[in-house]
């Protein structure tokens, strides 16, 4: 399945080969080769599926754009063996461990927050994932994904634009008209599944006319990519994001200096001080002057590599698919880069969708399983859009506390806030208090472990009917579910990361590496042998593989730190069933009627029968 065919052979004309008018046929057509489309091709390819990716772009991303990669997304790439490649190319450690507010890059620092797993919470981050945060720019990540996809069965065609498509409700297929932008040749691709990963101007999304929740624009921002060697400045200023307040400047924009390559390449993002600030285009010479002012060292040579304008959006899709056409990535959630969740959410959209498409395409699950993509991922995208924009609004509190003022404010008034911040007065004390409170709020951006990891899936793809009630926040999640993550095995939560080993010690292995790999996994313990027979029985009935993993003394894996014992939430005779995307589908707290119970659950998850009690 997933093969690419043509209805007629290619016609040869002299030394060139040109296609006939017959459409190309494929099971899988992905529009867009960015983080969403390219990662979807990778995840589908790992199941042995093949298909086509077309992108209107001439190649992979030519600017860094998205850059922060969190643990939840990197775990998806780890599952298909790409973690080591990401580690080699991404920046981590001290280069990304601080989030700063300063006058200029070389000037006075006003505040900083530890970020992306650094600082006092480092150990907490290390206990919840075998991966860690890194800064891996989009122009380095995309080639990794495209290479994997093309080496595992997908054909990727750049400079190829989707012009239009129509879907046949009876056959479930979509007829897509595309144009080769090099030759001008137009041809049709007939596909069983169509995936719109074609960005914020998505033709797929527009054609489907799916409902969207849209709030007014937050204004126009500018990205200025530069080369500038700041190595002499950066000691004691480590970090990948630096807000340069420039209080002495009367500007309509407030810039953040983002590290791309330590410490020689940077992306300067000029954000408007309000949604109604008019776009201010500049010449290269003007941008260079502005960048040198921002750096605070006129002796630094600055080279402008690229200037891009973009709009601060607050838009999310209410519905993600129709029939066999699915949208993902920026086509369904558009937002500012605060929180750093853009490409991370794209990758997780793809990871969620791929295993479901695989099972439906191979007739191992009912097509209704595909509906759970919307049930599970739409709330995640909608929350991302809201939280990202809320965080940008929170930043205003820091700007005001330090003394940043609206455009047109006289210099004396602009500097009054900074003077007050330093003063031994009641007003100064109050301003310092506001700054501290705003810095605490910003932790919800740079230490947002809960936002990144606390997804709770519900609906038919999850079997929670054996639980006593709905999920209740656990541990420090009760204190703040955006900041904290308490790993557990409640159905719909992600499988907890626990380090395992063998009786004769060898390398530590994560539960996440034991699970995944394209199959369901059933974790059990001493006394859980009957679950192995149950898993085999399910395989014989439905041809869906369930890998059984025993954790306990004398079993294939040892719970060396007794961490699984704390997090598993079931007895030794019970089990935890994990989906291919490493989310918990169901758990049985004890043994008994193993074959009957597991069969019932798998039929429900695969959409082969309604939920029924036994």
C-alpha positions as CSV (number, residue, x, y, z in Angstrom):
1,X,0.0,0.0,0.0
2,X,1.0,3.6,-0.4
3,X,2.5,2.9,-3.9
4,X,2.7,5.5,-6.6
5,X,1.4,4.5,-10.0
6,X,0.3,6.1,-13.3
7,X,-2.6,4.8,-15.4
8,X,-0.4,4.8,-18.5
9,X,3.3,4.5,-19.1
10,X,5.4,7.6,-19.6
11,X,5.7,8.7,-23.3
12,X,9.1,9.1,-24.7
13,X,9.8,12.0,-27.2
14,X,13.3,12.1,-28.5
15,X,15.7,12.4,-25.6
16,X,13.1,13.7,-23.1
17,X,10.5,11.9,-21.2
18,X,7.2,13.6,-20.6
19,X,4.1,12.4,-18.7
20,X,0.8,11.6,-20.4
21,X,-2.4,13.3,-19.4
22,X,-3.3,10.3,-17.1
23,X,-3.2,11.3,-13.4
24,X,-0.5,10.0,-11.1
25,X,-2.1,7.9,-8.4
26,X,-1.0,7.6,-4.8
27,X,-2.5,6.7,-1.4
28,X,-0.8,9.6,0.3
29,X,-0.2,13.2,-0.9
30,X,1.2,15.8,1.4
31,X,1.1,19.5,0.5
32,X,4.0,21.3,2.1
33,X,7.5,20.2,3.2
34,X,7.9,22.3,6.3
35,X,8.1,20.8,9.8
36,X,4.5,19.5,9.6
37,X,4.5,18.0,6.1
38,X,8.1,16.6,6.2
39,X,7.6,15.1,9.7
40,X,4.3,13.5,8.6
41,X,6.1,11.9,5.6
42,X,8.7,10.6,8.0
43,X,6.2,9.1,10.4
44,X,4.2,7.5,7.6
45,X,7.3,6.2,6.0
46,X,8.3,4.4,9.1
47,X,5.3,2.1,8.6
48,X,6.5,1.1,5.2
49,X,4.1,3.5,3.4
50,X,5.1,5.6,0.4
51,X,3.6,8.7,-1.1
52,X,4.3,12.1,-2.5
53,X,5.2,15.4,-1.0
54,X,4.8,18.6,-3.1
55,X,6.0,22.0,-2.0
56,X,5.7,25.3,-3.8
57,X,9.0,26.4,-2.2
58,X,12.2,25.9,-4.2
59,X,13.7,23.8,-1.3
60,X,13.9,23.5,2.4
61,X,13.7,26.6,4.6
62,X,16.3,29.3,3.7
63,X,16.0,31.1,7.1
64,X,16.1,29.9,10.7
65,X,12.4,30.8,11.5
66,X,11.2,28.3,14.1
67,X,14.0,27.2,16.4
68,X,13.1,26.1,19.9
69,X,12.6,22.3,20.0
70,X,11.0,20.9,23.1
71,X,11.2,17.4,24.6
72,X,7.7,16.4,23.5
73,X,8.5,17.0,19.8
74,X,12.0,15.6,20.0
75,X,10.7,12.4,21.5
76,X,8.6,11.9,18.3
77,X,11.8,12.3,16.2
78,X,13.7,10.0,18.6
79,X,11.1,7.3,17.9
80,X,12.3,7.1,14.3
81,X,16.0,7.4,15.1
82,X,16.6,11.1,14.4
83,X,17.5,12.2,18.0
84,X,21.2,11.8,17.5
85,X,21.2,13.8,14.3
86,X,19.3,16.6,16.1
87,X,21.8,16.5,18.9
88,X,24.7,17.1,16.6
89,X,23.1,20.1,14.9
90,X,21.2,21.8,17.7
91,X,22.4,24.2,20.3
92,X,21.9,23.3,24.0
93,X,23.3,23.9,27.4
94,X,24.7,27.4,28.2
95,X,24.0,28.8,24.8
96,X,20.2,28.7,25.5
97,X,20.0,28.7,29.2
98,X,19.0,32.3,29.8
99,X,16.2,34.7,28.7
100,X,17.4,38.3,29.2
101,X,16.2,41.9,29.3
102,X,18.9,44.4,28.8
103,X,19.4,48.0,27.5
104,X,21.6,46.8,24.6
105,X,23.5,43.5,23.9
106,X,26.7,45.1,25.3
107,X,24.9,47.3,27.8
108,X,23.2,47.1,31.2
109,X,21.1,44.0,32.1
110,X,17.8,44.6,33.8
111,X,16.6,41.0,34.4
112,X,17.0,37.4,33.3
113,X,15.1,34.1,33.7
114,X,16.6,30.6,33.4
115,X,15.0,28.9,30.4
116,X,14.4,25.6,28.6
117,X,15.2,23.4,31.5
118,X,18.1,25.3,33.0
119,X,18.4,26.7,36.5
120,X,16.8,25.3,39.6
121,X,14.4,23.1,37.7
122,X,17.0,21.3,35.6
123,X,16.6,18.0,37.5
124,X,12.9,18.1,37.1
125,X,13.2,18.4,33.3
126,X,15.8,15.6,33.3
127,X,13.4,13.2,35.1
128,X,10.5,13.5,32.6
129,X,12.3,12.8,29.3
130,X,15.3,11.2,27.7
131,X,15.5,14.2,25.5
132,X,16.3,17.8,26.3
133,X,15.5,21.2,24.9
134,X,17.6,22.5,22.1
135,X,17.7,25.4,19.6
136,X,17.6,23.6,16.2
137,X,16.6,26.2,13.6
138,X,14.1,25.2,10.9
139,X,16.6,25.5,8.1
140,X,18.7,22.7,9.8
141,X,15.8,20.6,10.9
142,X,13.9,20.4,7.6
143,X,16.8,18.7,5.6
144,X,17.0,16.0,8.3
145,X,13.3,15.3,7.8
146,X,13.3,15.4,4.0
147,X,16.3,13.1,3.8
148,X,14.6,10.5,6.0
149,X,11.4,10.7,4.1
150,X,13.0,10.3,0.7
151,X,15.2,7.5,1.9
152,X,12.2,5.6,3.2
153,X,9.7,5.7,0.3
154,X,8.4,9.2,-0.2
155,X,9.0,11.3,-3.4
156,X,9.5,15.0,-2.5
157,X,8.9,17.5,-5.3
158,X,9.8,21.2,-4.7
159,X,8.8,24.0,-6.9
160,X,5.5,22.2,-7.3
161,X,2.4,24.2,-6.5
162,X,-1.1,22.9,-5.6
163,X,-3.6,24.8,-7.8
164,X,-6.8,23.2,-6.7
165,X,-8.4,20.0,-5.7
166,X,-11.8,18.3,-5.6
167,X,-12.8,15.4,-3.4
168,X,-15.2,12.6,-4.4
169,X,-17.4,11.6,-1.4
170,X,-18.2,8.2,-2.9
171,X,-14.6,7.1,-3.6
172,X,-13.0,9.1,-0.8
173,X,-10.3,10.2,-3.2
174,X,-9.1,13.7,-4.0
175,X,-8.1,14.9,-7.5
176,X,-5.3,17.5,-7.2
177,X,-4.2,19.8,-9.9
178,X,-0.5,20.8,-9.5
179,X,1.9,22.9,-11.5
180,X,5.6,22.4,-11.9
181,X,6.9,25.9,-11.4
182,X,10.1,25.2,-13.3
183,X,8.6,23.9,-16.5
184,X,5.0,25.3,-16.2
185,X,3.7,21.7,-16.7
186,X,0.3,21.1,-15.0
187,X,-0.8,17.6,-14.1
188,X,-3.2,15.7,-11.8
189,X,-2.5,13.6,-8.7
190,X,-5.2,11.3,-7.6
191,X,-4.8,10.4,-3.9
192,X,-6.7,8.5,-1.3
193,X,-5.5,10.8,1.5
194,X,-4.7,14.5,1.2
195,X,-2.8,16.4,3.9
196,X,-2.7,20.2,3.9
197,X,0.6,21.2,5.6
198,X,0.9,24.2,3.3
199,X,1.3,26.9,5.9
200,X,-0.7,30.0,6.9
201,X,-1.9,30.6,3.3
202,X,-3.0,27.0,3.0
203,X,-4.9,26.3,-0.2
204,X,-6.2,23.0,1.3
205,X,-7.6,24.8,4.3
206,X,-9.1,27.6,2.1
207,X,-10.7,25.0,-0.2
208,X,-12.2,23.0,2.6
209,X,-13.5,26.3,4.1
210,X,-13.1,24.8,7.6
211,X,-14.4,27.1,10.5
212,X,-11.7,29.2,12.2
213,X,-11.6,31.2,15.3
214,X,-9.9,34.5,14.4
215,X,-9.0,37.4,16.6
216,X,-7.7,40.8,15.4
217,X,-4.1,41.0,14.3
218,X,-1.5,42.0,16.9
219,X,0.3,44.1,14.3
220,X,3.2,43.7,11.9
221,X,6.7,42.5,13.0
222,X,10.0,42.3,11.2
223,X,12.7,39.6,11.1
224,X,16.2,40.8,10.3
225,X,18.7,38.0,9.9
226,X,22.3,39.2,10.4
227,X,25.9,38.2,10.7
228,X,27.7,39.9,13.5
229,X,30.4,38.5,15.7
230,X,29.4,39.2,19.3
231,X,31.8,36.7,20.9
232,X,33.5,39.4,22.9
233,X,30.2,40.5,24.4
234,X,28.6,37.2,25.2
235,X,30.7,36.0,28.2
236,X,28.4,36.3,31.2
237,X,25.4,37.0,28.9
238,X,24.7,33.4,27.8
239,X,21.3,32.7,26.4
240,X,19.5,32.6,23.0
241,X,16.9,35.3,23.5
242,X,17.7,38.9,24.6
243,X,15.1,41.7,24.8
244,X,16.9,45.0,24.1
245,X,14.8,47.7,25.7
246,X,16.7,50.7,24.3
247,X,14.9,53.1,26.6
248,X,16.7,56.1,25.2
249,X,15.3,55.4,21.8
250,X,11.8,56.6,20.8
251,X,10.7,53.7,18.8
252,X,7.5,52.1,17.7
253,X,9.1,48.7,18.0
254,X,10.8,46.7,20.7
255,X,13.5,44.3,19.4
256,X,14.4,40.8,20.7
257,X,17.8,39.5,19.6
258,X,17.7,35.8,19.0
259,X,20.9,33.7,18.7
260,X,21.1,31.5,15.6
261,X,24.7,30.4,15.7
262,X,26.7,31.2,18.8
263,X,27.8,33.9,18.7
264,X,28.0,35.1,15.0
265,X,24.6,34.8,13.5
266,X,21.4,36.4,14.9
267,X,17.8,37.0,14.1
268,X,16.5,40.4,15.3
269,X,12.8,40.4,15.7
270,X,11.2,43.9,15.9
271,X,7.8,43.6,17.6
272,X,5.4,46.5,17.4
273,X,4.4,48.3,20.6
274,X,0.7,47.8,19.8
275,X,-1.4,46.4,16.9
276,X,-1.8,49.7,15.2
277,X,1.9,50.5,14.7
278,X,2.3,51.0,10.9
279,X,4.9,48.8,9.1
280,X,8.1,50.7,8.7
281,X,10.2,49.4,5.9
282,X,13.9,50.3,6.0
283,X,16.8,50.3,3.6
284,X,19.7,48.0,4.4
285,X,21.8,50.9,5.6
286,X,19.0,51.9,8.0
287,X,18.7,48.3,9.3
288,X,22.4,48.2,9.9
289,X,22.3,51.4,11.9
290,X,19.4,50.1,14.0
291,X,21.2,46.8,14.6
292,X,24.4,48.5,15.7
293,X,22.4,50.7,18.1
294,X,20.8,47.5,19.5
295,X,24.2,45.8,19.9
296,X,25.6,48.8,21.6
297,X,29.1,48.5,20.0
298,X,29.6,50.5,16.9
299,X,32.8,48.7,16.1
300,X,30.9,45.4,15.4
301,X,30.6,44.7,11.7
302,X,27.0,43.9,10.7
303,X,25.9,42.1,7.5
304,X,22.2,42.0,6.7
305,X,21.3,38.5,5.3
306,X,17.6,38.7,5.0
307,X,14.6,40.9,6.0
308,X,11.1,39.5,6.3
309,X,7.8,41.0,7.4
310,X,5.1,39.0,9.2
311,X,1.8,39.5,10.9
312,X,1.1,38.6,14.5
313,X,-1.9,36.2,14.2
314,X,-4.3,34.8,16.7
315,X,-6.1,32.2,14.6
316,X,-7.0,28.5,15.2
317,X,-9.1,26.0,13.3
318,X,-12.3,24.7,15.0
319,X,-12.2,21.6,12.7
320,X,-9.1,20.0,11.3
321,X,-10.4,17.7,8.6
322,X,-13.2,16.7,6.3
323,X,-13.5,13.2,4.8
324,X,-10.0,12.0,3.9
325,X,-8.5,15.5,3.8
326,X,-6.6,16.6,6.8
327,X,-4.9,19.9,7.8
328,X,-2.0,20.3,10.1
329,X,0.7,22.7,11.2
330,X,0.4,26.4,10.5
331,X,-2.6,25.9,8.4
332,X,-4.6,25.2,11.6
333,X,-2.8,27.3,14.2
334,X,-1.2,30.7,13.6
335,X,0.4,32.7,16.4
336,X,3.5,34.6,17.5
337,X,6.6,32.7,18.4
338,X,6.2,33.2,22.2
339,X,6.2,29.9,24.0
340,X,8.3,28.4,21.2
341,X,5.6,25.8,20.4
342,X,5.0,26.3,16.6
343,X,7.1,23.6,14.9
344,X,6.8,21.4,18.1
345,X,3.1,21.3,17.8
346,X,3.3,20.7,14.0
347,X,5.5,17.6,14.6
348,X,3.1,16.3,17.3
349,X,0.1,16.9,15.0
350,X,1.9,14.6,12.4
351,X,2.9,12.0,15.0
352,X,-0.7,11.7,16.2
353,X,-2.1,11.4,12.7
354,X,0.4,9.0,11.1
355,X,-0.3,5.8,13.1
356,X,-4.1,6.2,12.6
357,X,-3.7,6.7,8.8
358,X,-1.5,3.6,8.7
359,X,-4.0,1.3,10.4
360,X,-7.0,2.7,8.4
361,X,-5.1,2.4,5.1
362,X,-4.2,-1.2,5.9
363,X,-7.9,-1.9,6.8
364,X,-6.8,-2.7,10.4
365,X,-9.0,0.0,12.0
366,X,-12.3,1.6,11.2
367,X,-12.1,5.0,9.4
368,X,-13.7,6.5,12.4
369,X,-10.3,6.3,14.1
370,X,-9.3,9.2,11.9
371,X,-11.9,11.4,13.5
372,X,-9.9,11.3,16.8
373,X,-7.2,13.4,15.1
374,X,-9.6,16.3,15.4
375,X,-10.8,15.3,18.9
376,X,-7.3,15.1,20.3
377,X,-5.3,17.7,18.5
378,X,-7.8,20.6,17.9
379,X,-7.9,21.6,21.6
380,X,-4.1,21.5,21.7
381,X,-3.7,23.9,18.7
382,X,-6.4,26.2,20.0
383,X,-4.8,26.4,23.4
384,X,-1.4,27.1,21.8
385,X,-2.8,30.1,19.9
386,X,-4.4,31.6,23.0
387,X,-1.4,31.0,25.3
388,X,1.1,32.3,22.8
389,X,-0.8,35.6,22.4
390,X,-1.5,35.9,26.1
391,X,2.2,35.5,26.7
392,X,3.0,38.3,24.3
393,X,0.6,40.5,26.2
394,X,2.3,39.5,29.5
395,X,5.6,40.8,28.1
396,X,4.1,44.2,28.0
397,X,4.1,44.1,31.9
398,X,7.9,43.7,31.9
399,X,8.4,46.4,29.3
400,X,6.3,48.8,31.4
401,X,8.0,47.8,34.7
402,X,11.4,48.5,33.3
403,X,10.3,51.8,31.8
404,X,9.5,51.2,28.1
405,X,6.9,53.8,26.9
406,X,4.6,54.2,24.0
407,X,5.9,55.8,20.8
408,X,6.1,59.6,20.9
409,X,6.8,59.8,24.7
410,X,9.3,62.5,25.5
411,X,12.8,61.4,26.6
412,X,12.4,62.7,30.1
413,X,9.3,60.6,30.6
414,X,10.8,57.6,28.9
415,X,13.8,57.5,31.4
416,X,11.6,58.4,34.4
417,X,10.5,54.8,34.8
418,X,14.1,53.5,34.8
419,X,15.1,56.1,37.3
420,X,12.1,55.2,39.5
421,X,13.1,51.5,39.2
422,X,16.4,52.4,40.9
423,X,15.0,54.7,43.5
424,X,14.5,54.2,47.2
425,X,10.9,55.4,47.1
426,X,7.5,53.8,47.6
427,X,7.0,54.2,43.8
428,X,10.3,52.5,43.1
429,X,9.5,49.7,45.5
430,X,6.1,49.2,43.7
431,X,7.8,49.2,40.3
432,X,10.3,46.6,41.4
433,X,7.5,44.5,42.7
434,X,5.7,44.7,39.4
435,X,8.9,43.6,37.6
436,X,9.3,40.6,39.8
437,X,5.7,39.6,39.3
438,X,6.0,39.9,35.6
439,X,9.2,37.8,35.6
440,X,7.3,35.1,37.5
441,X,4.6,35.3,34.7
442,X,7.2,34.9,32.0
443,X,8.2,31.6,33.6
444,X,5.1,30.3,31.9
445,X,6.9,30.8,28.6
446,X,10.4,29.6,29.3
447,X,9.7,27.0,32.0
448,X,6.3,25.9,30.7
449,X,6.9,22.2,31.3
450,X,3.2,21.6,31.9
451,X,2.1,23.4,28.7
452,X,4.6,21.3,26.7
453,X,3.8,17.9,28.3
454,X,0.4,17.9,29.9
455,X,-1.8,17.0,26.9
456,X,-4.8,14.9,28.0
457,X,-6.5,13.1,25.1
458,X,-10.1,12.1,25.4
459,X,-12.6,10.5,23.0
460,X,-12.9,7.2,21.2
461,X,-9.1,6.8,20.8
462,X,-8.8,6.5,24.5
463,X,-10.5,3.9,26.8
464,X,-11.0,5.5,30.2
465,X,-14.2,3.6,31.1
466,X,-12.4,1.6,33.7
467,X,-11.3,4.6,35.7
468,X,-13.2,5.8,38.7
469,X,-13.7,9.3,37.3
470,X,-12.2,12.0,35.1
471,X,-8.6,12.9,35.3
472,X,-7.6,15.1,38.3
473,X,-4.5,17.2,38.4
474,X,-1.7,15.4,40.3
475,X,1.4,16.6,42.2
476,X,2.5,20.1,41.5
477,X,0.1,20.3,38.6
478,X,-2.4,21.3,41.2
479,X,-0.3,24.3,42.0
480,X,0.1,25.3,38.3
481,X,-0.7,23.0,35.4
482,X,1.1,25.2,32.9
483,X,4.4,25.1,34.8
484,X,4.5,21.6,36.2
485,X,4.1,18.0,34.8
486,X,3.5,15.0,37.0
487,X,4.0,11.8,34.9
488,X,1.4,9.2,35.3
489,X,-0.5,6.5,33.3
490,X,-4.0,7.8,33.3
491,X,-5.6,7.0,29.9
492,X,-5.0,9.9,27.6
493,X,-1.8,11.0,29.2
494,X,1.7,10.4,27.7
495,X,3.6,7.4,28.8
496,X,6.0,8.3,31.6
497,X,9.7,8.2,30.9
498,X,11.4,5.8,33.3
499,X,14.9,4.5,33.0
500,X,15.1,0.6,32.8
501,X,17.9,-1.8,32.8
502,X,18.6,-5.5,32.8
503,X,19.5,-7.8,35.7
504,X,23.1,-7.8,34.4
505,X,23.5,-4.0,34.0
506,X,23.9,-2.6,30.6
507,X,23.0,0.8,29.1
508,X,19.9,2.4,30.6
509,X,16.9,2.3,28.3
510,X,13.8,4.6,28.5
511,X,10.3,3.2,28.6
512,X,9.8,5.6,25.6
513,X,12.4,3.6,23.6
514,X,10.8,0.3,24.6
515,X,7.4,1.6,23.5
516,X,6.5,3.3,20.2
517,X,8.4,2.0,17.1
518,X,5.1,1.8,15.3
519,X,3.3,-0.7,17.5
520,X,1.0,-0.9,20.5
521,X,2.8,-1.8,23.8
522,X,1.5,-3.5,26.8
523,X,3.4,-3.0,30.0
524,X,2.9,-5.6,32.8
525,X,4.7,-7.0,35.8
526,X,5.3,-10.1,37.8
527,X,2.1,-12.1,37.7
528,X,1.0,-10.5,34.4
529,X,1.9,-13.5,32.1
530,X,-1.8,-13.9,31.1
531,X,-1.5,-10.5,29.3
532,X,1.0,-12.1,26.9
533,X,-1.6,-14.6,25.8
534,X,-4.2,-11.9,25.6
535,X,-2.0,-9.8,23.3
536,X,-1.4,-12.8,21.0
537,X,-5.1,-13.5,20.9
538,X,-5.7,-9.9,19.8
539,X,-3.1,-10.2,17.1
540,X,-4.7,-13.3,15.8
541,X,-8.1,-11.6,15.7
542,X,-7.2,-8.2,14.3
543,X,-3.7,-8.6,12.9
544,X,-2.6,-5.6,15.1
545,X,0.7,-6.2,16.8
546,X,0.9,-5.6,20.6
547,X,4.4,-5.8,22.1
548,X,4.3,-7.0,25.7
549,X,6.9,-5.6,28.0
550,X,7.5,-7.1,31.5
551,X,9.0,-4.9,34.2
552,X,10.0,-6.5,37.4
553,X,12.5,-8.8,39.1
554,X,13.4,-11.7,36.8
555,X,11.6,-10.1,33.8
556,X,13.2,-8.7,30.7
557,X,13.4,-5.3,32.3
558,X,14.3,-4.2,35.8
559,X,12.9,-1.1,37.4
560,X,16.3,-0.1,38.7
561,X,15.3,3.1,40.4
562,X,11.8,1.9,41.4
563,X,10.5,4.8,39.3
564,X,8.0,2.7,37.3
565,X,6.7,1.4,40.6
566,X,5.8,5.0,41.5
567,X,4.3,6.0,38.2
568,X,2.6,2.9,36.7
569,X,-0.6,3.2,38.7
570,X,-1.5,-0.5,38.4
571,X,-0.8,-3.7,40.4
572,X,1.9,-6.2,39.3
573,X,-0.9,-8.3,37.7
574,X,-2.3,-5.3,35.9
575,X,-1.2,-3.7,32.6
576,X,-0.8,-0.3,30.9
577,X,-1.7,-0.3,27.2
578,X,0.2,2.3,25.1
579,X,-0.7,3.5,21.6
580,X,1.9,3.8,18.8
581,X,2.2,7.5,19.6
582,X,3.2,6.6,23.2
583,X,0.0,7.9,24.8
584,X,-1.7,5.6,27.3
585,X,-4.8,4.1,25.7
586,X,-6.0,2.1,28.7
587,X,-4.9,0.5,31.9
588,X,-6.1,-2.4,34.0
589,X,-5.3,-2.1,37.6
590,X,-5.4,-5.8,38.2
591,X,-5.5,-9.1,36.3
592,X,-8.4,-11.4,35.4
593,X,-10.3,-12.0,32.2
594,X,-7.3,-10.6,30.4
595,X,-8.2,-11.8,26.9
596,X,-11.8,-10.6,27.1
597,X,-10.8,-7.2,28.5
598,X,-8.0,-6.5,26.1
599,X,-10.1,-7.5,23.1
600,X,-12.9,-5.2,24.2
601,X,-10.5,-2.3,24.6
602,X,-8.7,-2.8,21.3
603,X,-12.0,-3.0,19.4
604,X,-13.0,0.3,21.0
605,X,-9.8,2.1,20.3
606,X,-9.6,0.8,16.7
607,X,-13.3,1.8,16.1
608,X,-14.3,-1.8,15.5
609,X,-17.2,-1.8,18.0
610,X,-18.9,0.6,20.4
611,X,-17.8,0.7,24.0
612,X,-19.6,-2.0,25.9
613,X,-19.3,-3.1,29.5
614,X,-18.5,-6.7,30.4
